[in-house]
Amino acid sequence: MSIFISIKRLFQHSAVYGIGHILNRLITFLLIPLYSNTFAKDELGVYTLVFSYIVILTVVYSYGLDTAFFRFYILDDTPAGRDKVFSTAYNSIFLTSLLLSGIIMLIRGPLAARLFSPEIHALPVDLPLMIVLSAGILFFDSMMLMPSLILRAEEKPMQFIFFKFLNVVINFACNFMFIINLKMGIEGIFVANLVSSALTFLLMLPIVLSHFKLIFHWPTFKDLFAFGIPYLPSTLSVGLMDTIDKIILERLDSVEMVGLYGPNAKMGMFMALFITAFRFAWHPFFLSTSKQANAQEVFKKVFTYVILACSFVFLFFSLFIDDIVRLRVGRFSLLGEEYWEGTVVVPIIFLAYIFYAAYINFIIGIYLEKKTKYLPFITGAGVLGNIAALYLLIPTIGFVGAAWARVVAYMIMASALYVVGQRLYPVQHEWGRMVKMGLVVAAIFVLGRSDWVASSVLLKTALFLLYPAALFVVRFFEKSELSAMKRMLHRPSIDRAP
């Protein structure tokens, strides 16, 4: 199989599952205008903090069994074996999720006192109620995990997309009803999420029942646990790096600054969506491609093209973010006016995600050689670097320091994984091309953020369109790539020929 055909297959799968993830994250995008135009910064700061803890606990609830399940389910090609893997994993997650959520509900009072500062307790919000609702959200989200993985493993993308879309519709409708119509305040966000998670799970029950057997196969569980548990520290570390900045920002500054930083940091989801779509397709792709004679050449090109795609996303939103957040629909702007000053962090968050894309790409060696024992050390180093940078930068430059700390964290992780991965499975990446790309991006970014360009949408558009032309000028593209692009451009006319 040729390099370009292999890469085309990867990006096709990325697009399919990316749609599903985009639909899942679309709710975040749709709700930013609702939240930022309705709630004050301190209120939105409370919501941001509580959901930061939910993100961390979501990883704990699955404790690596999602990763292990996906691998063992795909490798077992017998229906009975697959049902055994599913039932064992599902029963395990059901029992542990029920236990964890029950404990959280029981200790909601002490938890609220421990997790939130006196400043937050002084606000007119019901923290114990939020904790109870969060425990319910965590339980139902865990119950939806396995049926979603089944749809991915069995390559049923349309069903996968359908349930993601359904969850978005229910969630958005519930948020609108509880916040706008019933005026439930911040608590309404948590009620809406609980209702949407519970309803979506009930609608996914037929998928569960079609594979579920009332069994718990201990040897299978041991295999799943042994393979998946090394991923828990690393996955937890990644979750921490997306959330610990808000928690420490509140401790070092204020809940109001968390409210300002949170919605702007969420703008990074546009880059995160692309990278997550790639991640969904990347693991099965490199597992199957690794058996090909030209595998390392394919992996080298994939890295270049992924970073290239990221650079386009980075430049677009870096140039136009101030215009995007001011877009209005009725009385709502995309981001409430009191939050506009926080857009300075958006390009920084995008840069952090580019390093995360590199991290995902460099995981080949550890995965193929089954050396997952290194992951906790690598991601742990990232978390420690993140925390150190947060304590160093936030007192100096405020919430902007929280964004730069995330860059530091992902840079550490990507660098460490590259060093380890190259020893296990060396890939000769095209660093010369990376330098060319980086210099062009940096030049356009600096020009685009200058005062005389930043105020003109026309000039920024011209700069953005100049980017691919500049890549041609610096001879970024190879002859084979130019030929492939020409064939792609001419193909529609050939296909229409009689």
C-alpha positions in Angstrom: 0.0 0.0 0.0 1.4 3.4 -1.0 2.2 6.1 1.6 -0.4 8.5 0.4 -3.2 5.8 0.3 -2.3 4.8 3.8 -2.4 8.4 5.0 -5.7 9.0 3.2 -7.2 6.1 5.0 -6.1 7.5 8.3 -7.6 10.9 7.7 -10.8 9.4 6.4 -11.2 7.5 9.7 -10.2 10.6 11.6 -12.9 12.5 9.8 -15.6 9.9 10.6 -14.9 9.7 14.3 -14.0 13.3 14.4 -17.6 14.2 13.5 -18.8 12.1 16.5 -16.4 13.9 18.8 -17.2 17.3 17.3 -20.9 16.6 18.0 -20.0 15.6 21.5 -18.0 18.8 22.1 -20.4 20.9 20.1 -22.4 21.3 23.2 -19.5 23.1 24.8 -19.4 25.5 21.9 -23.2 26.1 21.8 -23.3 26.7 25.6 -20.4 29.2 25.7 -22.7 32.1 24.5 -25.5 31.0 26.9 -23.2 30.8 29.9 -21.0 33.8 29.2 -24.0 36.1 28.5 -26.0 34.9 31.5 -23.6 34.3 34.4 -21.2 36.6 36.1 -17.5 35.6 36.1 -17.5 34.4 39.7 -20.5 32.1 39.0 -19.0 30.7 35.8 -15.8 30.2 37.8 -17.6 27.9 40.2 -19.0 25.9 37.3 -15.6 25.7 35.7 -14.0 24.4 39.0 -16.6 21.7 39.6 -16.4 20.4 36.1 -12.6 20.4 36.4 -13.0 17.9 39.2 -15.5 15.9 37.1 -12.9 15.6 34.3 -10.4 14.3 36.7 -12.8 11.8 38.2 -14.0 10.6 34.8 -10.5 9.1 34.3 -10.6 7.5 37.8 -14.0 5.9 37.0 -12.6 4.1 34.0 -9.2 3.3 35.5 -7.7 2.3 32.1 -10.3 -0.3 31.3 -11.5 1.6 28.3 -8.1 1.4 26.7 -7.7 -2.2 27.6 -11.2 -3.1 26.4 -10.6 -1.6 23.0 -7.4 -3.6 22.5 -8.7 -7.0 23.7 -12.1 -6.7 22.1 -10.6 -6.0 18.6 -8.0 -8.8 18.9 -10.6 -11.4 19.9 -12.3 -12.4 16.7 -14.9 -14.8 18.2 -18.4 -13.5 19.3 -18.3 -15.5 22.5 -14.8 -14.1 23.4 -15.9 -10.5 22.6 -19.0 -10.8 24.7 -16.9 -12.1 27.6 -14.5 -9.2 27.3 -17.4 -6.7 27.2 -19.4 -8.2 30.1 -16.3 -8.5 32.3 -15.3 -4.9 31.6 -18.9 -3.6 31.9 -19.7 -5.3 35.2 -16.4 -4.1 36.6 -17.1 -0.4 35.7 -20.7 -0.6 36.8 -19.8 -1.8 40.3 -16.9 0.6 40.8 -18.9 3.5 39.4 -21.8 2.7 41.7 -19.5 2.5 44.7 -17.6 5.7 43.9 -20.7 7.8 43.2 -22.3 6.5 46.4 -19.3 7.5 48.5 -19.2 11.0 46.9 -22.9 11.5 47.7 -22.4 10.5 51.3 -19.5 12.8 51.9 -20.8 15.7 49.9 -20.6 18.1 52.8 -17.0 17.5 53.9 -16.0 17.4 50.2 -17.5 20.8 49.6 -15.7 22.2 52.6 -12.4 20.7 51.5 -12.5 21.5 47.8 -13.8 25.0 47.7 -12.4 28.2 49.3 -14.4 30.5 51.7 -14.7 33.0 48.8 -16.7 30.3 46.9 -18.8 29.3 49.9 -19.8 33.0 50.3 -21.5 32.9 46.8 -25.2 32.1 46.5 -24.6 28.6 45.1 -25.5 25.1 46.5 -22.2 23.3 46.5 -23.4 20.0 48.1 -26.2 19.8 45.6 -23.7 20.3 42.7 -21.5 17.5 44.2 -24.5 15.1 44.3 -25.5 15.9 40.7 -21.8 15.5 39.6 -21.7 12.0 41.1 -24.8 11.1 39.1 -23.2 12.6 35.9 -20.1 10.5 36.5 -22.0 7.3 37.0 -24.1 7.6 33.8 -21.2 8.8 31.7 -19.3 5.7 32.8 -22.2 3.5 31.8 -22.1 5.1 28.3 -18.4 4.5 27.9 -18.5 0.8 26.9 -21.4 0.9 24.4 -19.6 3.9 22.7 -16.4 1.8 22.5 -18.4 -1.1 21.0 -19.6 1.1 18.2 -16.0 2.2 17.5 -14.6 -1.3 17.7 -17.3 -2.7 15.4 -16.8 0.2 12.9 -20.4 1.5 13.2 -19.6 5.2 12.8 -23.1 6.3 11.9 -24.6 4.9 15.1 -21.7 6.4 17.0 -22.4 9.8 15.5 -26.2 9.4 16.1 -25.8 8.9 19.8 -23.3 11.8 20.1 -25.7 14.1 18.3 -28.6 12.9 20.4 -26.7 13.7 23.6 -25.9 17.2 22.3 -29.5 17.9 21.4 -30.8 16.7 24.8 -28.1 18.5 26.7 -28.7 21.8 24.9 -32.4 21.6 25.3 -32.1 20.9 29.0 -29.6 23.7 29.6 -31.9 26.2 27.8 -34.9 25.0 29.8 -33.3 24.9 33.2 -31.3 28.1 32.9 -33.5 30.4 30.7 -37.0 29.1 31.4 -36.8 27.8 35.0 -34.0 30.2 36.0 -32.2 27.5 38.1 -28.9 29.4 38.0 -25.6 27.5 37.9 -27.2 24.5 39.5 -29.3 24.2 36.3 -26.1 23.3 34.3 -25.6 20.2 36.5 -29.2 19.1 36.4 -29.2 19.4 32.6 -26.0 17.3 32.3 -27.4 14.6 34.6 -30.7 14.4 32.7 -29.0 14.3 29.3 -26.5 11.6 30.4 -29.2 9.4 32.0 -31.5 9.7 28.9 -28.7 8.9 26.5 -27.6 5.9 28.5 -31.2 4.5 28.5 -31.3 4.9 24.7 -28.0 3.0 24.4 -29.2 0.1 26.5 -30.0 -2.1 23.5 -26.3 -2.0 22.5 -25.4 -3.1 26.1 -28.0 -5.9 26.2 -26.9 -7.2 22.8 -23.4 -8.0 24.2 -24.0 -8.4 27.9 -23.8 -11.7 29.7 -24.2 -12.0 33.4 -20.6 -13.1 33.9 -17.4 -11.9 35.4 -14.4 -13.8 34.0 -11.6 -13.3 36.5 -8.6 -14.2 34.1 -10.0 -11.7 31.5 -10.4 -9.0 34.1 -6.8 -9.6 35.3 -5.6 -9.2 31.6 -7.7 -6.1 31.2 -6.6 -4.6 34.4 -2.9 -5.4 33.9 -2.9 -3.8 30.5 -5.1 -0.8 31.3 -3.9 0.3 34.8 -0.5 1.7 33.5 -2.6 4.1 31.4 -4.4 5.4 34.5 -1.6 7.7 35.8 -0.8 8.9 32.2 -4.5 9.5 31.3 -5.0 11.1 34.7 -2.0 13.3 34.1 -3.4 14.5 30.8 -6.7 15.2 32.6 -4.9 17.1 35.3 -3.2 19.3 32.7 -6.5 20.3 31.3 -7.9 21.1 34.7 -5.3 21.8 37.4 -4.6 25.3 35.9 -8.2 26.4 36.9 -7.8 24.9 40.4 -4.5 26.5 41.1 -5.6 29.8 39.5 -8.4 30.0 42.0 -6.0 29.3 44.8 -3.5 31.9 43.7 -5.8 34.5 42.3 -9.6 34.3 42.5 -12.7 32.4 41.3 -13.5 35.4 39.1 -10.3 34.9 37.2 -11.2 31.3 36.7 -14.5 32.5 35.3 -12.6 34.7 32.8 -10.0 32.1 31.9 -12.3 29.1 31.6 -14.5 30.1 28.6 -11.4 31.5 26.7 -9.4 28.3 27.4 -12.4 26.3 26.0 -11.9 28.1 22.7 -8.9 25.7 22.4 -11.5 23.0 21.8 -11.3 23.9 18.1 -7.8 22.5 18.0 -8.6 19.8 20.5 -11.4 18.5 18.3 -9.1 18.0 15.4 -6.4 16.3 17.5 -8.9 14.0 19.2 -10.3 13.0 15.9 -6.8 12.1 14.8 -6.2 10.2 18.1 -9.3 8.1 17.6 -8.1 6.9 14.3 -4.3 6.9 15.1 -4.1 3.9 17.4 -5.8 1.3 15.2 -4.0 2.8 12.1 -0.5 2.5 13.4 -1.2 -0.9 14.8 -2.2 -2.2 11.4 0.3 -0.1 9.4 3.3 -1.2 11.6 3.3 -4.5 9.7 4.0 -2.8 6.4 7.5 -2.6 4.9 7.2 1.2 4.6 5.6 1.8 8.0 8.3 4.2 9.3 8.1 6.3 6.2 4.3 6.5 6.6 4.6 7.5 10.3 7.2 10.2 9.4 4.8 11.7 6.8 1.8 11.5 9.1 3.6 13.5 11.8 4.5 16.2 9.2 1.0 16.4 7.9 -0.7 16.5 11.3 1.5 19.4 12.5 0.9 21.1 9.1 -2.9 20.8 9.6 -2.5 22.1 13.2 -0.6 25.1 12.0 -3.5 26.1 9.7 -5.9 25.8 12.6 -3.5 27.7 14.9 -3.1 30.6 12.5 -6.8 30.9 11.6 -8.0 31.2 15.2 -4.9 33.3 16.3 -5.7 35.8 13.6 -9.5 35.9 13.9 -10.4 35.0 17.5 -11.2 38.6 18.5 -13.6 38.9 15.5 -15.1 35.4 16.2 -16.0 36.1 19.8 -17.8 39.3 18.9 -20.2 37.5 16.4 -23.8 38.0 17.6 -26.9 36.0 17.3 -29.8 38.1 18.7 -28.8 39.4 22.1 -26.0 36.9 22.5 -22.4 37.3 21.3 -20.4 34.2 21.0 -18.6 35.2 24.2 -20.1 37.6 26.7 -18.5 41.1 26.5 -17.0 41.0 30.0 -15.0 37.9 28.9 -13.4 39.4 25.7 -10.2 40.5 27.6 -9.4 36.9 28.1 -8.9 36.0 24.4 -5.2 36.7 24.8 -4.8 33.1 26.0 -6.4 31.4 23.0 -3.3 31.3 20.8 -1.3 30.0 23.7 -3.8 27.2 24.4 -3.7 26.3 20.7 0.1 26.1 20.8 -0.1 23.8 23.8 -2.4 21.5 21.8 0.2 21.3 19.0 2.6 19.8 21.4 -0.1 17.4 22.6 -0.5 16.4 18.9 3.2 15.6 18.8 2.9 13.6 22.0 0.1 11.5 20.5 2.2 10.9 17.4 5.3 9.8 19.4 3.4 7.1 21.3 4.0 4.6 18.6 7.2 3.0 20.1 5.8 2.5 23.6 2.6 1.0 22.3 4.1 -1.3 19.7 6.8 -2.6 22.1 4.3 -2.8 25.0 6.4 -0.5 27.2 3.5 1.3 28.8 5.4 1.3 32.1 7.2 4.5 30.9 3.9 6.5 30.4 3.3 7.3 34.1 6.8 8.8 34.4 6.5 10.8 31.2 3.1 12.2 32.0 4.0 12.6 35.6 6.9 14.8 34.6 4.5 16.9 32.5 2.2 17.4 35.5 5.0 18.4 37.8 6.3 20.8 35.2 2.8 22.2 34.8 2.3 22.7 38.5 5.7 24.3 38.9 5.0 26.7 36.0 1.6 27.6 37.4 3.1 28.6 40.8 5.9 30.5 39.0 3.8 32.3 36.3 0.4 33.0 37.8 1.7 35.4 40.5 3.6 37.2 37.8 1.3 37.4 34.8 -2.0 36.1 36.1 -4.3 33.9 34.1 -2.1 34.2 31.1 0.5 32.3 33.1 -2.0 29.4 33.4 -2.1 29.1 29.6 1.7 29.2 29.3 2.0 26.5 32.0 0.0 24.2 29.8 2.5 24.7 27.0 5.3 23.8 29.3 3.6 20.7 30.4 2.8 19.3 26.9 6.3 20.3 25.7 7.9 18.2 28.5 5.6 15.3 27.7 6.2 15.4 24.0 10.0 15.7 24.4 10.3 12.9 26.9 8.1 10.6 24.9 10.1 11.3 21.7 13.4 10.4 23.4 11.9 7.1 24.8 10.0 6.3 21.6 13.0 6.8 19.4 14.9 4.2 21.4 12.1 1.6 21.1 11.0 2.3 17.5 13.0 4.9 15.7 11.3 7.2 13.1 13.3 9.7 11.2 11.0 12.8 11.4 11.3 15.7 9.0 12.7 18.3 11.4 14.0 20.5 8.6 10.5 20.9 7.2 9.2 21.5 10.7 11.7 24.4 11.1 10.6 25.9 7.8 6.9 25.6 8.8 7.5 27.1 12.3 9.4 30.1 11.0 6.6 30.9 8.4 3.9 30.5 11.1 5.8 32.7 13.6 6.3 35.5 11.0 2.6 35.5 10.0 1.5 35.3 13.6 3.6 38.3 14.6 2.4 40.3 11.6 -1.2 39.4 12.3 -1.1 40.4 15.9 0.5 43.8 15.2 -1.9 46.8 15.7 -2.0 47.9 12.1 -3.1 44.4 10.9 -5.2 43.2 13.9 -7.9 45.8 13.3 -8.4 44.8 9.6 -10.2 41.6 8.8 -9.2 42.0 5.1 -5.5 42.2 6.0 -5.7 39.2 8.3 -7.5 37.2 5.6 -4.7 38.1 3.1 -2.1 37.0 5.6 -3.9 33.7 6.3 -4.2 33.0 2.5 -0.5 33.9 2.2 0.5 31.0 4.4 0.3 28.1 1.9 2.0 30.3 -0.7 4.8 31.1 1.7 5.3 27.3 2.3 5.8 26.9 -1.5 8.3 29.8 -1.5 10.4 28.2 1.3 10.2 24.8 -0.6 8.3 23.1 2.2 6.5 20.7 -0.2 8.2 17.8 -1.8 7.8 16.9 -5.5 5.8 13.8 -4.7 3.4 15.8 -2.6 3.0 18.4 -5.3 2.2 15.7 -7.8 -0.3 14.1 -5.4 -2.0 17.5 -5.0 -2.2 17.9 -8.7 -3.8 14.5 -9.1 -6.4 15.3 -6.4 -7.2 18.6 -8.1 -7.7 16.9 -11.5 -9.6 13.9 -10.2 -13.1 15.4 -10.1 -13.0 16.3 -13.8 -11.8 12.8 -14.6 -14.6 11.2 -12.5 -17.2 13.2 -14.4 -15.9 12.1 -17.8 -18.4 9.9 -19.7 
